[in-house]
Amino acid sequence: MQIYTCIILLTYPLSKAIIFTIMAESLNWEASYAVALALRDAHPDVDMENVSLHMIFTWTIALAGFNDDPALANDDILLAIYQDWYEEIL
């Protein structure tokens, strides 16, 4: 899990800083919906009818936030990512 710290500086009348933490889930094979959203954002103009499971695999392991073993991928996982992505663009 990645943790980001954000600081917001407020102006008059508060003139204080607010510090808060955002925890972002790293991408892995179990997070098919999160991976699908990341792929949708990374490839907005793709024609889903021409996307293969191999393309899903290649694009997923290339995502900046992906932190899992590529050897753990299988057709069921890749198909779940494809389906989540497809449903998001409908």
N, CA, C and O of each residue as an XYZ file, in Angstrom:
360
protein
N       0.841     -1.166      0.000
C       0.000      0.000      0.000
C       0.890      1.233      0.000
O       1.829      1.332      0.789
N       0.593      2.156     -0.876
C       1.347      3.401     -0.932
C       0.651      4.442     -0.084
O      -0.577      4.493     -0.022
N       1.443      5.270      0.567
C       0.889      6.320      1.407
C       1.417      7.652      0.914
O       2.620      7.826      0.718
N       0.506      8.588      0.715
C       0.860      9.917      0.269
C       0.481     10.908      1.362
O      -0.590     10.792      1.958
N       1.334     11.867      1.627
C       1.024     12.908      2.595
C       0.774     14.198      1.834
O       1.571     14.595      0.984
N      -0.332     14.844      2.146
C      -0.701     16.090      1.491
C      -0.747     17.204      2.526
O      -1.204     17.001      3.650
N      -0.282     18.353      2.148
C      -0.331     19.518      3.026
C      -1.110     20.609      2.302
O      -0.797     20.973      1.168
N      -2.117     21.113      2.972
C      -2.909     22.204      2.416
C      -2.709     23.415      3.314
O      -2.951     23.349      4.519
N      -2.271     24.507      2.732
C      -2.091     25.745      3.483
C      -3.338     26.598      3.326
O      -3.756     26.915      2.213
N      -3.915     26.958      4.441
C      -5.115     27.776      4.430
C      -4.739     29.230      4.695
O      -3.812     29.523      5.451
N      -5.464     30.115      4.069
C      -5.193     31.541      4.264
C      -6.136     32.126      5.314
O      -6.950     31.413      5.900
N      -6.017     33.402      5.535
C      -6.811     34.109      6.528
C      -8.265     33.695      6.451
O      -8.767     33.594      5.331
N      -8.978     33.449      7.507
C      -8.645     33.720      8.901
C      -7.977     32.550      9.605
O      -7.548     32.696     10.749
N      -7.877     31.412      8.969
C      -7.346     30.253      9.678
C      -5.822     30.236      9.740
O      -5.243     29.907     10.776
N      -5.190     30.581      8.660
C      -3.724     30.599      8.533
C      -3.044     29.427      9.238
O      -2.085     29.604      9.990
N      -3.539     28.286      8.989
C      -2.962     27.051      9.536
C      -2.733     26.086      8.382
O      -3.247     26.281      7.281
N      -1.988     25.087      8.637
C      -1.771     24.049      7.636
C      -2.525     22.796      8.059
O      -2.506     22.403      9.226
N      -3.167     22.198      7.122
C      -3.840     20.930      7.371
C      -3.003     19.845      6.706
O      -2.677     19.930      5.522
N      -2.667     18.838      7.477
C      -1.889     17.724      6.952
C      -2.765     16.482      7.030
O      -3.304     16.153      8.086
N      -2.899     15.805      5.914
C      -3.665     14.569      5.926
C      -2.962     13.538      5.063
O      -2.127     13.870      4.222
N      -3.310     12.303      5.285
C      -2.665     11.195      4.592
C      -3.691     10.476      3.724
O      -4.817     10.211      4.146
N      -3.277     10.174      2.522
C      -4.094      9.398      1.600
C      -3.398      8.061      1.400
O      -2.218      8.009      1.052
N      -4.131      6.992      1.619
C      -3.563      5.676      1.380
C      -4.118      5.161      0.059
O      -5.331      5.029     -0.106
N      -3.244      4.879     -0.854
C      -3.647      4.380     -2.166
C      -3.257      2.910     -2.282
O      -2.114      2.531     -2.026
N      -4.215      2.105     -2.667
C      -3.965      0.680     -2.820
C      -3.085      0.459     -4.038
O      -3.367      0.970     -5.122
N      -2.010     -0.313     -3.851
C      -1.177     -0.620     -4.999
C      -1.920     -1.624     -5.878
O      -2.762     -2.383     -5.398
N      -1.607     -1.615     -7.125
C      -2.290     -2.494     -8.069
C      -1.679     -3.886     -8.027
O      -0.458     -4.043     -8.014
N      -2.540     -4.888     -8.007
C      -2.094     -6.278     -8.041
C      -3.167     -7.098     -8.744
O      -4.221     -6.572     -9.102
N      -2.905     -8.370     -8.941
C      -3.823     -9.214     -9.693
C      -5.180     -9.361     -9.023
O      -6.187     -9.556     -9.704
N      -5.224     -9.270     -7.698
C      -6.486     -9.413     -6.975
C      -7.390     -8.190     -7.121
O      -8.594     -8.285     -6.883
N      -6.839     -7.066     -7.502
C      -7.593     -5.822     -7.622
C      -7.997     -5.599     -9.079
O      -7.592     -4.612     -9.693
N      -8.789     -6.510     -9.627
C      -9.113     -6.445    -11.060
C      -9.843     -5.154    -11.431
O      -9.600     -4.594    -12.500
N     -10.726     -4.680    -10.566
C     -11.457     -3.454    -10.884
C     -10.525     -2.248    -10.901
O     -10.623     -1.404    -11.792
N      -9.624     -2.158     -9.930
C      -8.663     -1.046     -9.893
C      -7.733     -1.096    -11.098
O      -7.402     -0.060    -11.675
N      -7.317     -2.285    -11.473
C      -6.471     -2.442    -12.661
C      -7.244     -2.025    -13.904
O      -6.702     -1.346    -14.777
N      -8.499     -2.426    -13.986
C      -9.328     -2.063    -15.139
C      -9.463     -0.551    -15.259
O      -9.385     -0.008    -16.361
N      -9.662      0.131    -14.143
C      -9.765      1.599    -14.179
C      -8.448      2.233    -14.613
O      -8.443      3.205    -15.369
N      -7.348      1.694    -14.142
C      -6.035      2.218    -14.539
C      -5.785      1.990    -16.024
O      -5.236      2.859    -16.702
N      -6.184      0.830    -16.530
C      -6.019      0.558    -17.962
C      -6.928      1.454    -18.794
O      -6.527      1.933    -19.854
N      -8.142      1.680    -18.323
C      -9.068      2.576    -19.032
C      -8.461      3.974    -19.146
O      -8.549      4.612    -20.195
N      -7.843      4.445    -18.053
C      -7.226      5.769    -18.074
C      -5.974      5.800    -18.949
O      -5.693      6.806    -19.601
N      -5.227      4.704    -18.962
C      -3.988      4.648    -19.740
C      -4.234      4.449    -21.234
O      -3.412      4.847    -22.058
N      -5.366      3.834    -21.582
C      -5.678      3.535    -22.987
C      -7.121      3.958    -23.286
O      -7.982      3.107    -23.514
N      -7.384      5.260    -23.285
C      -8.771      5.727    -23.412
C      -9.408      5.482    -24.783
O     -10.632      5.404    -24.879
N      -8.626      5.363    -25.820
C      -9.181      5.256    -27.169
C      -9.143      3.839    -27.735
O      -9.357      3.645    -28.931
N      -8.876      2.864    -26.897
C      -8.743      1.493    -27.390
C     -10.118      0.927    -27.755
O     -11.119      1.213    -27.098
N     -10.142      0.127    -28.805
C     -11.350     -0.595    -29.213
C     -11.348     -1.926    -28.468
O     -10.534     -2.799    -28.767
N     -12.243     -2.087    -27.510
C     -12.244     -3.266    -26.653
C     -12.432     -4.564    -27.424
O     -12.012     -5.624    -26.959
N     -13.048     -4.499    -28.580
C     -13.239     -5.708    -29.378
C     -11.926     -6.237    -29.951
O     -11.847     -7.394    -30.364
N     -10.902     -5.394    -29.974
C      -9.606     -5.798    -30.500
C      -8.568     -6.035    -29.410
O      -7.391     -6.230    -29.711
N      -8.990     -6.021    -28.152
C      -8.064     -6.216    -27.036
C      -8.002     -7.705    -26.683
O      -9.028     -8.338    -26.430
N      -6.802     -8.241    -26.670
C      -6.605     -9.653    -26.315
C      -6.178     -9.765    -24.852
O      -5.794     -8.775    -24.229
N      -6.250    -10.964    -24.322
C      -5.789    -11.177    -22.951
C      -4.287    -10.920    -22.832
O      -3.806    -10.466    -21.794
N      -3.559    -11.212    -23.900
C      -2.120    -10.918    -23.889
C      -1.877     -9.405    -23.780
O      -0.962     -8.973    -23.079
N      -2.681     -8.618    -24.460
C      -2.553     -7.159    -24.367
C      -2.870     -6.695    -22.946
O      -2.173     -5.844    -22.394
N      -3.929     -7.262    -22.358
C      -4.283     -6.920    -20.975
C      -3.096     -7.217    -20.054
O      -2.746     -6.398    -19.204
N      -2.486     -8.379    -20.225
C      -1.338     -8.764    -19.415
C      -0.186     -7.773    -19.580
O       0.360     -7.273    -18.597
N       0.174     -7.497    -20.824
C       1.303     -6.611    -21.118
C       1.060     -5.210    -20.570
O       1.942     -4.629    -19.936
N      -0.118     -4.669    -20.807
C      -0.440     -3.321    -20.332
C      -0.511     -3.259    -18.819
O      -0.126     -2.254    -18.222
N      -1.001     -4.325    -18.187
C      -1.133     -4.332    -16.726
C       0.228     -4.312    -16.052
O       0.451     -3.515    -15.142
N       1.137     -5.169    -16.478
C       2.444     -5.183    -15.820
C       3.248     -3.922    -16.115
O       4.223     -3.633    -15.420
N       2.848     -3.168    -17.142
C       3.517     -1.911    -17.465
C       2.959     -0.724    -16.672
O       3.546      0.358    -16.700
N       1.846     -0.905    -15.971
C       1.265      0.197    -15.193
C       2.217      0.631    -14.083
O       2.857     -0.202    -13.440
N       2.303      1.918    -13.869
C       3.240      2.468    -12.875
C       2.986      1.935    -11.470
O       3.940      1.689    -10.732
N       1.736      1.752    -11.084
C       1.433      1.319     -9.730
C       1.295     -0.179     -9.558
O       0.903     -0.641     -8.487
N       1.609     -0.952    -10.594
C       1.424     -2.402    -10.505
C       2.581     -3.034     -9.754
O       3.741     -2.878    -10.136
N       2.256     -3.754     -8.673
C       3.284     -4.354     -7.818
C       2.954     -5.805     -7.512
O       2.704     -6.147     -6.357
N       2.947     -6.647     -8.504
C       2.668     -8.063     -8.265
C       3.520     -8.901     -9.217
O       4.085     -8.387    -10.183
N       3.600    -10.168     -8.934
C       4.399    -11.086     -9.729
C       3.667    -11.406    -11.038
O       2.566    -11.954    -11.004
N       4.253    -11.076    -12.174
C       3.601    -11.381    -13.457
C       3.302    -12.862    -13.644
O       2.371    -13.212    -14.369
N       4.066    -13.730    -13.013
C       3.863    -15.168    -13.161
C       2.557    -15.642    -12.519
O       2.106    -16.754    -12.792
N       1.948    -14.816    -11.673
C       0.697    -15.195    -11.011
C      -0.534    -14.975    -11.887
O      -1.633    -15.399    -11.531
N      -0.358    -14.322    -13.015
C      -1.491    -14.050    -13.909
C      -1.981    -15.337    -14.559
O      -1.202    -16.241    -14.862
N      -3.293    -15.395    -14.764
C      -3.871    -16.503    -15.519
C      -5.053    -15.965    -16.322
O      -5.429    -14.802    -16.177
N      -5.626    -16.800    -17.155
C      -6.705    -16.344    -18.033
C      -7.919    -15.837    -17.258
O      -8.570    -14.883    -17.684
N      -8.228    -16.464    -16.127
C      -9.385    -16.025    -15.328
C      -9.188    -14.608    -14.792
O     -10.111    -13.794    -14.824
N      -8.000    -14.321    -14.308
C      -7.693    -12.983    -13.787
C      -7.746    -11.960    -14.915
O      -8.350    -10.898    -14.765
N      -7.121    -12.275    -16.035
C      -7.087    -11.342    -17.165
C      -8.484    -11.120    -17.729
O      -8.816    -10.007    -18.137
N      -9.297    -12.156    -17.756
C     -10.674    -12.014    -18.226
C     -11.486    -11.145    -17.270
O     -12.314    -10.353    -17.719
N     -11.266    -11.277    -15.962
C     -11.961    -10.433    -14.977
C     -11.595     -8.961    -15.169
O     -12.456     -8.087    -15.067
N     -10.325     -8.689    -15.444
C      -9.883     -7.313    -15.711
C     -10.567     -6.801    -16.979
O     -11.083     -5.684    -17.006
N     -10.567     -7.622    -18.021
C     -11.211     -7.242    -19.281
C     -12.681     -6.920    -19.053
O     -13.169     -5.895    -19.530
N     -13.386     -7.773    -18.337
C     -14.823     -7.569    -18.103
C     -15.090     -6.299    -17.304
O     -16.010     -5.546    -17.622
N     -14.284     -6.059    -16.263
C     -14.444     -4.833    -15.474
C     -14.206     -3.599    -16.337
O     -14.938     -2.614    -16.235
N     -13.189     -3.651    -17.179
C     -12.871     -2.534    -18.057
C     -14.004     -2.322    -19.061
O     -14.447     -1.194    -19.279
N     -14.461     -3.400    -19.661
C     -15.533     -3.326    -20.651
C     -16.807     -2.726    -20.050
O     -17.456     -1.886    -20.675
N     -17.158     -3.155    -18.847
C     -18.351     -2.635    -18.180
C     -18.219     -1.159    -17.827
O     -19.218     -0.442    -17.781
N     -17.014     -0.705    -17.582
C     -16.789      0.697    -17.239
C     -16.976      1.634    -18.438
O     -17.325      2.801    -18.263
N     -16.749      1.131    -19.637
C     -16.888      2.005    -20.799
C     -18.269      1.961    -21.433
O     -18.544      2.711    -22.369
N     -19.141      1.090    -20.933
C     -20.507      1.025    -21.472
C     -21.323      2.229    -21.062
O     -22.493      2.336    -21.429
